[in-house]
Amino acid sequence: MQRALRRLVWQRADSRCEYCRIPQSAISETFHIEHVIARNHAGKTSNENLALACNRCNLFKGVNLSGIDPLTGVLCRLFNPRADAWDDHFALDDDAIVGRSAIGRTTANLLRFNQVGRRQLRAILLERNEF
Ligand SMILES: [Zn+2]
């Protein structure tokens, strides 16, 4: 991947995971530049298909494009940082990220935004005004 493209992805994301919004400065492992639509599904390595993701979000997302909405049990596409506004689909409830839409609920559930350790880290960052 070209250096300019990598730089663009990092800058556009403000060095935060574009899914769970954790800042790179809070995580020791370097974030990944991930394909929103995975290469397995013919996703291109281009500006409009790349996003910055923390290792956890990237691991849990894998090649998935959809998941099951935990509220309704209905198949639903995942949040797309290139097409969707984060605030339309997610909200903070204390240190938890809750879905405001089927897309938000499905993504928060599949990517396990609210695992205990992730909530604990988010709580610390919120307290420091770093989230
Ligand atoms: Zn993340």
Boltz pocket constraint, residues with backbone or C-beta under 6 A from the ligand:
constraints:
  - pocket:
      binder: B
      contacts: [[A, 17], [A, 18], [A, 19], [A, 20], [A, 21], [A, 22], [A, 53], [A, 54], [A, 55], [A, 56], [A, 57], [A, 58]]
      max_distance: 6.0
